[in-house]
């Protein structure tokens, strides 16, 4: 008895799915290999971590001493500065900078998408130019501006956490505005017009209508901003200018760039630095995908 056409079609579909999943597993293993080496090296002793030929092997004795040294530092030779201060500096930086830039981008997107005025499209295009300005091109003008601002107002911005917050907020406004503007543009304008007829003002419409519908866009922007600010190095090393204000990426660079720092301590420090963004994607990853599918990055 020969197989029918539906049976042959189902068989081909079955083997196609097996091949796709096999390729996905291979790619996942390939991309997770550095994470595996990072974790294994951070759990080894200093002597075992220095044996590069055994870097793929799990540790003979599990230990967390490398994590303690990476976090608190060590006065024993070779002396190592820890990540503790830099971690909390990054926390104090990333939370307000993410919240402020997200809210400003949301209001900007609301205005540019639903409250059309003369020159709105030109203003939106002009604002988007900020996305294409590299950090390196504005560092010297930014430092001079901070110094002059402190001279005339007495409010310190250079070498302070608030100064870093201001820089990341301003630099994050264009991308935040773009995401929210494209998201709000897909919402029915009739809702806004009906609310206006009922007497709702600008902020009432934003608070009662748009905010409840904006969860996908907010998740996308928060993850984007959090990751970008947490991983930033250039603003941190230039605008902080002192170890007491350095974010965690600069502290990690100081550990990795030190002389004779054991590999296990460097790997542990890198793992500690990567944990917050990883946790963010683990817990909010599905909402991030929903936000993308909802059109918050379409334009």
N, C-alpha and C positions, 0 to 999 in steps of 0.2 A: 504494500500500500504506500503510495507516494504521499509526501507531506502537502497539505493544502497551502494556498497562497497566504492566508492569514497566519498559519503556523510558521512559515518561513520568514514572514515579516516580523513576527514577534521574536523569533530566534535572533535575527539580525539586530533588532533593537536591544535585546538582552546583552549580546556581546559588545555592542557599541557602548552601553552603559558601563560594562565592566572595564572596557578600555579607558573610558573617560575617568572613572574613579581611580584606576591604576595610575594614570598620568598625574592626577591631582595629588595622590599620595606621594608619588616620586617628587613632585615639585615642593610639596609641604616639607618633606624630609630634607630636601636640598636647602630650603630657606631657614629651616630650624637648626641646621647643623652648627652655625656660629653660636646660637643660644645654648645649645648642648655643651659646646666647648667652654663657653663662658661660665656656665653653671658648674661643670665638672672641675675646672681650674680653681674657681672660687672656694670650693669645698676641700681642696687639697692643702697639705702643709707646704711650707715654702720649699723644702728640699724636693718634694714630689712634683710640685708645679714647675720646677726648673728642668725637669726631665721632658724635654719637648717631644722626644720620640714616643712618649706614653701619654700624650695629651688627649688621645681619644678614649683612654681607659678611665673607668670610674675611680674615685679615690679609694685607697686601701683603708684609710681611717677617715670617717667623716668629721669635719670640724668647722666651727664658725668663727675661729679666731681672726681669719682674714676679714670677715664682715665687721668685727668689732674694731679692728685697726682702721679699716676704711671709713668707718663712721666717726670714731672718737679720735683717731690719729694715734701716734706712738712717739715717745721720746727715745726709745731704744734705737740704736743705729741699725739700719738707716732711718733717721727721723722722718715721720710722715704726718702731714696735716690731714685732718679728717674732713668728712663731708657734712658734719652736723650743722655748722653755721651756714654753709652754702645751701643746704636743703631748706632750712627755715627761711632764708632770704628768698629763695625761689617761691616758696609757699606764699610769703607776704607780697611777692611781686605778681604771681600768676593769677591769684584769685581776684584782686580788685581790677587788674588790667583786663582780664577776660570778661568780668561782669560789666564794666563800664563800656568797653568797646562793643560788646554785644548789644547793650541797650541803645547806645548811640546809633549803631548800624541798623537796628530795628526801626527806630524812629525815622532815620534818613530814608530807609527803604519804603516805609509807609508814606512819607511825604512824596517821594519821587514816583511812586507807583499809583497812588490814589488821589493826590492833591496836585494835579497838574497846574503849572504856572508858566509864565513866559520865561524861556531860558532853562527850563528844567532838564531837558535832554543835554544841552550844552554843559550845564553844571554837573550832571551825572558823568558825562564823558571826561570832563576835567578832573573829577574826583577819582576816576579810575586810573589816571596817570600815576597816582601814588602807588599802585600795585607794581608798577614796572620800574620804580626807582630803587636801585640797589642800595643796601645799607652803606656801603663804602662811599657812595657819592655825597652823602649828607652828614657824615660823621663830624668833619671839621666845622661846618656851619652850625650843626646842632650843639657841639661843645661850646662854641663861641656864644651862641644864643643863651645857653644855660648860664654861662658865666656872667653875661651882661644882665640877664634877668635877676640873678642873685645880687649883682652890684646895685641895681636900681630899686629893687623891692625888699632886699634883705631876706628873701625866702630861698633857702638852698635847694637846688635841684641837681647840680652836678655832684657825683659821688654819694647819692642817696637813693633809697628804695623808691620814694615818690617820683624822683626824676626818671628812673627806669620805667615806672608805671606810665607816666605821661608819654614817654617815647613809644612804648608798645601800644598804648591806646591810639595815638595819632596814626601810627603806621598800620594799625589793624582796621581803621575805619573804612578804607576803600573796599577791602574784600568782604567785610561784614555788610556794608551797604549793598554791594553787588548781590550777595546771596539773598538778603531779605527783599531787595527790590524785585528780583526775579521771582521769588516765592509769592510775594503779595500781588504781583501783576497777574497771577493765575487765579486769584480769588475773584468771585463775581463782584463787579463794581456796583451792581444793583443793591447789595447789602449796605454799602456806604451811602448811596443816594437815599435809600429808605431811612437810614438812621439820621441823615441830615434833615429830611422832611419831618421826622419826629422830634426834631429840636436838639439832637445830640451834637456836642461840640467836638473839636479836634481830639482832645484827650479821652473823652467818653467813648468815642468810636474805637480809638486805639485800645483802651483798657477793656472794654466789654465785648468787642467783636473780634479784633485782630489778634490780641494776645492769646485768647483760648484756642485759636486756630493755628498758632505759630509754633507749636511744640516741635514739629520736624525740623523747621529752620533753625530754631534755637539750639537743638541738639547738634546739628551740623556745625554751626558757628562756634559753639562752646568747645567742641572737640578740636576744631581747627585752631582756634585761638590758644587754647590750653597747650596743645602740642607745640605750636610755633613758638610761644613765649617760653615754655619750659626748656625747649631745646636750643634756644638762642644763645649764641656765644659772643658775637661781635659787639652788640650793645652792652652785654654784661661786662666784658673786659675793658671797654672804652669808657662807658659812662659811670661804671662803679668806681674804678680807679683806686680801690682800697680793699684789702682782704675782708674787712668787716661787712662789706656790702656785696661782695662777689656772689653771684648765683651759683647753683650747683654745677653747671657746665664748666664754669671757670675753675671751680674747686677740683672737679674731675680732671681737667687738663693739667692742673698743678701736680696732682698725684701721678698721672701718667707720664708727665714730663720730668719728674724728679729722677735723680740718679740712683740707681741700685734699689728701686722699689720692687719688691717681689711681685711676680706675675699674679699670684693668687690674690693679693691685695688690690691690684689694678682691676682684675676681673670682678672682684666683689664690689668695688666702687662703681664700675660701669653698670653692674646689675642693679645696684641700689638706685642709680640715676635713672635707669630705664623703667623701674617699677611703676611710678605714678602714671605715665602715659599708657603703659600696658594695662593697668587696672581700669583706666578710663575707657579704653577700647573694649575690654572684656565685658564691663557692665553696661556700657552704652552703645556697643557695636551694632546691635540689632536696630536700635533707634536711629543710629547714624545711616544705616542702609535704607531705612524707611524714609528718612529725610531726603536722601539722594533720589529715591524712587518717586517721592512726592514732587520733585522738580525744583528743589531748592538750589541746585547747581545748574539748572538748565537755563538757557538764555537765547 
